[in-house]
Amino acid sequence: MPLRAIAARYDVAEQAARRWSKDETFPEAAKKGRWDPALVDRWMRLNNPGAWAYAQRREGNENPLGLPELPEKELLDARRFGEMMAHLRPNLPEGERAVPPTTIRTYEARGFVPAADRRPEDGAEPAVDFVGWYWSTVRERIYASRQLSATRVAVTAAGREES
């Protein structure tokens, strides 16, 4: 699979695929300028799950990250939002994957996550007593993520190697 095909599969600029290929954790090229698609896919699943999920969804897998099936209008507080974001952090130890609620609120203030759908005293019915996001908003944010993990993991034909 050449860089151009990698870029097309994950819907990124060829320059991004070239940057990935230079990362020390990226799979070795099978031949000059060509990579094993299965290894690239495993690397993407571990290191850029948002872009990996995007490619999977384009191929018809509606829930590649295994997100829970919740009602669209179920209201999630910052803690549950952070727990759902754990699906984008497979490289971290299990207990460290969730994004802390204070971080979710900071991300909201800085525009890194969507503004909450509901707030106390927002005048909407039914009244709520916490800041919350609808599940549809959270799910959309998760699937829109295309950020490369800061903690990357190498993959080889033999398996996964920590970096």
SULPESUL-V792457 format. One record per backbone hydrogen bond with DSSP energy under -0.5 kcal/mol. CO is the residue of the C=O (numbers start at 1). NH is the residue of the N-H. Records with the same first field share a line. If there is no record, write none. Layout:
CO = NH, NH
This chain:
1 = 35
2 = 5, 6
3 = 7
4 = 8
5 = 9
6 = 10
7 = 11, 12
8 = 11
13 = 16, 17
14 = 18
15 = 19
16 = 20
17 = 21
18 = 22
19 = 22, 23
20 = 23
23 = 26
25 = 155
31 = 34
34 = 30, 31
36 = 40
37 = 41
38 = 42
39 = 43
40 = 44
41 = 45
42 = 46
43 = 47
44 = 48
47 = 149
48 = 52
49 = 53
50 = 54
51 = 55
52 = 56
53 = 57
54 = 58
55 = 59
56 = 61
57 = 60
60 = 62
61 = 64
63 = 66
68 = 70
71 = 74
72 = 136
74 = 76, 135
76 = 133
77 = 81
78 = 82
79 = 83
80 = 84
81 = 85
82 = 86, 99
83 = 86
84 = 87
85 = 88
86 = 89
89 = 92
93 = 96, 97
94 = 97
100 = 103, 104
101 = 105
102 = 106
103 = 107
104 = 108
105 = 109
106 = 110
107 = 111, 112, 113
108 = 111
118 = 132
119 = 122
132 = 117, 118
133 = 76
134 = 137, 138
135 = 139
136 = 140
137 = 141
138 = 142
139 = 143
140 = 144
141 = 145
142 = 145
150 = 152
152 = 163
154 = 161
156 = 159
159 = 156
161 = 154
